[in-house]
Amino acid sequence: MRYIISYVSTINPNISGSNMTELMDYIRFHNNAIGLMGILIYAEGNFFQILEGEEQIVKMMFEKIRKDYRHHNIIKMLDKEIMGSSFSKSHSSFTVISDHYNQNELQQFLKKEKANNPEHYKSISYLAQRFMKFS
């Protein structure tokens, strides 16, 4: 059984642009290394993240995020078991979306969410689209 948590948060205003780039690169590498799939979007001083994987790993990562000084005002949007992966097997890496990253994986995720989790699709889609408008 797979597990998913999604949240929004505000970034610590003391984080510089270069620190942000390093952070995004580290997150992509680290999450791939521990088997997390998902998406992180950064826009206008806020994060929107979807974490998917083994339940224990997803919950452990979210707990680390909750304690991270770089995040404030964390609002959890989704926290549940899911039947199958919302991310494509052929693109099973963790994706970071910002000005210079591809948005294709997000669109694929939203299509699957609409079919597999219609009760959460509206809120997740709304947030994702709002973030993409700013990135």
GUVEXDO-377223 format. One record per residue (C-alpha): residue number from 1; residue in one letter; x, y, z. Coordinates in steps of 0.1 Angstrom, whole numbers, plus 5000, padded with zeros to 4 digits. Layout:
<nodes>
+-----+------+------+------+------+
| seq | type |   xx |   yy |   zz |
+-----+------+------+------+------+
| NUM |    A |    X |    Y |    Z |
...
+-----+------+------+------+------+
</nodes>
This chain:
<nodes>
+-----+------+------+------+------+
| seq | type |   xx |   yy |   zz |
+-----+------+------+------+------+
|   1 |    M | 5000 | 5000 | 5000 |
|   2 |    R | 5013 | 5034 | 4991 |
|   3 |    Y | 5009 | 5066 | 5012 |
|   4 |    I | 5006 | 5102 | 5003 |
|   5 |    I | 5009 | 5135 | 5021 |
|   6 |    S | 5006 | 5169 | 5005 |
|   7 |    Y | 5010 | 5203 | 5022 |
|   8 |    V | 5016 | 5240 | 5016 |
|   9 |    S | 5040 | 5261 | 5037 |
|  10 |    T | 5057 | 5295 | 5037 |
|  11 |    I | 5094 | 5297 | 5034 |
|  12 |    N | 5116 | 5314 | 5059 |
|  13 |    P | 5123 | 5349 | 5045 |
|  14 |    N | 5160 | 5347 | 5054 |
|  15 |    I | 5166 | 5320 | 5028 |
|  16 |    S | 5185 | 5335 | 4998 |
|  17 |    G | 5180 | 5327 | 4961 |
|  18 |    S | 5212 | 5307 | 4959 |
|  19 |    N | 5203 | 5288 | 4991 |
|  20 |    M | 5170 | 5280 | 4975 |
|  21 |    T | 5186 | 5265 | 4944 |
|  22 |    E | 5209 | 5244 | 4965 |
|  23 |    L | 5179 | 5233 | 4986 |
|  24 |    M | 5158 | 5223 | 4956 |
|  25 |    D | 5187 | 5203 | 4941 |
|  26 |    Y | 5193 | 5186 | 4975 |
|  27 |    I | 5156 | 5177 | 4979 |
|  28 |    R | 5154 | 5162 | 4944 |
|  29 |    F | 5186 | 5141 | 4950 |
|  30 |    H | 5177 | 5130 | 4986 |
|  31 |    N | 5141 | 5121 | 4980 |
|  32 |    N | 5151 | 5100 | 4950 |
|  33 |    A | 5177 | 5083 | 4971 |
|  34 |    I | 5152 | 5072 | 4997 |
|  35 |    G | 5125 | 5062 | 4972 |
|  36 |    L | 5101 | 5091 | 4976 |
|  37 |    M | 5081 | 5101 | 4946 |
|  38 |    G | 5063 | 5134 | 4943 |
|  39 |    I | 5065 | 5170 | 4934 |
|  40 |    L | 5078 | 5201 | 4951 |
|  41 |    I | 5067 | 5235 | 4937 |
|  42 |    Y | 5082 | 5267 | 4949 |
|  43 |    A | 5066 | 5301 | 4940 |
|  44 |    E | 5062 | 5335 | 4956 |
|  45 |    G | 5078 | 5325 | 4989 |
|  46 |    N | 5057 | 5293 | 4993 |
|  47 |    F | 5061 | 5256 | 4989 |
|  48 |    F | 5035 | 5231 | 4976 |
|  49 |    Q | 5047 | 5195 | 4980 |
|  50 |    I | 5033 | 5161 | 4974 |
|  51 |    L | 5051 | 5132 | 4989 |
|  52 |    E | 5043 | 5096 | 4979 |
|  53 |    G | 5059 | 5063 | 4989 |
|  54 |    E | 5061 | 5038 | 5017 |
|  55 |    E | 5040 | 5050 | 5046 |
|  56 |    Q | 5069 | 5051 | 5072 |
|  57 |    I | 5092 | 5070 | 5048 |
|  58 |    V | 5065 | 5096 | 5039 |
|  59 |    K | 5055 | 5102 | 5075 |
|  60 |    M | 5092 | 5104 | 5086 |
|  61 |    M | 5099 | 5130 | 5059 |
|  62 |    F | 5068 | 5151 | 5067 |
|  63 |    E | 5079 | 5151 | 5104 |
|  64 |    K | 5113 | 5164 | 5093 |
|  65 |    I | 5097 | 5191 | 5073 |
|  66 |    R | 5075 | 5201 | 5102 |
|  67 |    K | 5107 | 5207 | 5123 |
|  68 |    D | 5126 | 5224 | 5095 |
|  69 |    Y | 5133 | 5261 | 5102 |
|  70 |    R | 5128 | 5269 | 5065 |
|  71 |    H | 5091 | 5261 | 5067 |
|  72 |    H | 5064 | 5282 | 5085 |
|  73 |    N | 5026 | 5280 | 5085 |
|  74 |    I | 5025 | 5244 | 5073 |
|  75 |    I | 4990 | 5233 | 5062 |
|  76 |    K | 4986 | 5196 | 5055 |
|  77 |    M | 4961 | 5190 | 5026 |
|  78 |    L | 4962 | 5153 | 5022 |
|  79 |    D | 4973 | 5124 | 5045 |
|  80 |    K | 4961 | 5089 | 5035 |
|  81 |    E | 4968 | 5055 | 5021 |
|  82 |    I | 4964 | 5052 | 4984 |
|  83 |    M | 4958 | 5021 | 4963 |
|  84 |    G | 4982 | 5027 | 4935 |
|  85 |    S | 5009 | 5052 | 4926 |
|  86 |    S | 4998 | 5086 | 4914 |
|  87 |    F | 5031 | 5090 | 4896 |
|  88 |    S | 5042 | 5072 | 4864 |
|  89 |    K | 5065 | 5043 | 4868 |
|  90 |    S | 5086 | 5055 | 4839 |
|  91 |    H | 5092 | 5088 | 4856 |
|  92 |    S | 5095 | 5075 | 4892 |
|  93 |    S | 5118 | 5102 | 4903 |
|  94 |    F | 5110 | 5131 | 4926 |
|  95 |    T | 5104 | 5163 | 4906 |
|  96 |    V | 5112 | 5198 | 4917 |
|  97 |    I | 5093 | 5225 | 4897 |
|  98 |    S | 5105 | 5261 | 4896 |
|  99 |    D | 5113 | 5285 | 4868 |
| 100 |    H | 5138 | 5261 | 4851 |
| 101 |    Y | 5121 | 5227 | 4856 |
| 102 |    N | 5096 | 5208 | 4836 |
| 103 |    Q | 5059 | 5208 | 4846 |
| 104 |    N | 5049 | 5177 | 4827 |
| 105 |    E | 5050 | 5154 | 4858 |
| 106 |    L | 5026 | 5176 | 4876 |
| 107 |    Q | 5001 | 5174 | 4848 |
| 108 |    Q | 5004 | 5136 | 4847 |
| 109 |    F | 4998 | 5135 | 4885 |
| 110 |    L | 4967 | 5157 | 4883 |
| 111 |    K | 4952 | 5135 | 4856 |
| 112 |    K | 4957 | 5104 | 4878 |
| 113 |    E | 4944 | 5122 | 4908 |
| 114 |    K | 4912 | 5132 | 4890 |
| 115 |    A | 4906 | 5096 | 4881 |
| 116 |    N | 4918 | 5079 | 4913 |
| 117 |    N | 4910 | 5104 | 4940 |
| 118 |    P | 4882 | 5127 | 4928 |
| 119 |    E | 4873 | 5138 | 4964 |
| 120 |    H | 4908 | 5154 | 4967 |
| 121 |    Y | 4913 | 5164 | 4931 |
| 122 |    K | 4896 | 5198 | 4933 |
| 123 |    S | 4917 | 5212 | 4961 |
| 124 |    I | 4950 | 5197 | 4949 |
| 125 |    S | 4944 | 5209 | 4914 |
| 126 |    Y | 4934 | 5243 | 4925 |
| 127 |    L | 4966 | 5247 | 4946 |
| 128 |    A | 4988 | 5233 | 4919 |
| 129 |    Q | 4974 | 5256 | 4893 |
| 130 |    R | 4978 | 5286 | 4916 |
| 131 |    F | 5014 | 5277 | 4922 |
| 132 |    M | 5022 | 5272 | 4886 |
| 133 |    K | 5007 | 5306 | 4877 |
| 134 |    F | 5035 | 5321 | 4898 |
| 135 |    S | 5065 | 5299 | 4890 |
+-----+------+------+------+------+
</nodes>
